Amino acid sequence: MQPVVSTGLWHLNSYGACLSAAPLAGSAVLVAELRRRSLPHVRSLGVLAVIACGAIIGARVDWILGHLGGAPSVELLLDGGFTFYGALILDCLVVLALASRYRITPLALCDA
C-alpha cells in the first residue's frame, strides 16, 4: 500500500482518504440498517448530522476545558485540537435526547 499517491501538484494521503471515506460508508450502513429495522419515522441522515455535530462540538469543548490553565485568550479558541472523550460524552447525551425525541429506546438507536 502506498502511503501517498502523487499526481503532480496533488497529493492524497491514504490515511486522509480512509478518514474521508469512513463517514460515507458509515452513513450508508446507518441508512440501510434503519430501513431494515422498519423505523421510518427516524430520519437517518438527520440523526447522523446531529451526532456528527455533537462529536465535533464535544471534542472541541473538552479540549478547551482541558487547556484553561493559562490566561484565556482568543488563541485558545482558534488554535488547538480535539479530544475523543469529549466527543464520546456529548454524543451519549445526544443519543439519549434523540431516542426520547423519536420515542424509541436508546439501545435500539445505538444498535442501528
N, C-alpha and C positions, 0 to 999 in steps of 0.2 A: 504494500500500500504506500502510495506516495503521500508524504505529509503536506506538500504544497503542489498545486497544479498551476503552472505559469503559462500564460498566453501573451507574451509581450508585456504590455503595461498592466495587465490584470492578473492578480494572484488570488487563488482560492485555497485557503487552508482547509484540510479535511475536517479538522475539529469544528471550524465555523460552519462548514456545510452540514455536518451532522447536527450541530446545535440549531441550525435553521430548519432542518427537515423534521426534527423531533416534534415541535408543536403542530405541524401539519399532519403528521402521522397520528399523533395523539388525538387531535380533533376529529379525524376521520374515524378512528376507533370509537370515540365517545358518541358521535352521532349514530353510528351503526348499532352500538350497544343500547342506547336509549330507544331507538326504534324497535330493536328486537325485544326489549322488555315491555313494550307497549306502554310507554309513559309519554303519550303525545302532548300532554299539557306542559311538560318540561321543555323549555326552549334550550336545546343543547348548545347552540352557539352563544346564546346569551349567558348560560352557565359558564361556559369556557371563558368568555370575555371577562366576566366578573371575577372568576377565580384567578385569571392571569393578572388582572389589575390589582387584586388583593395581594398576590405574591410579590409584585414589584413594590407596592407601597409598604407592605410589611417588612420586606427585606431592607428597604432604604431607611425606614423609621428606626428599625432596630440597630442599624449601623450608626445612625446619627446619635441615638441614645447611648451607644457604647463608646462614643468618642467625644462626649461632652466634658471631659476632664479639663480641657483648656478653656480659654476665653471663647465664647460663642462668636462666630463671625459668618460672613457670607460664604467664605471658603468652605466652611463645614457643610453647607448645603450644596455647593457646586462641585466640590471635589470629593473623592472617596469611592466607596463601594457598596456592596450589598451583603447581607448575611442570610444563610439558609434558614436558621431558626426563626427569624422574624417573619419570613415568608410562610413557614410552616404554621406558626401560631396564628397569624392573621387568616390564613386560608382555612384553618379549622373553624374559626369563628364565622367565616363567610359560608362555609358548608352548612353549619348549623342554621344560619339565617336563611339560606336558600331552601333548605329542607323544610323549614317551618313555613316559608312562603308558598311552596308548592304542595304543602301538606303531605309529605312523604317522610319516612324515617331517614335520619342522616346516614345510616348504614346502607340503605337502598341507593342513595345518591352516591355514596363513596364506592359502592360495589359496581356501579355502572361505569 
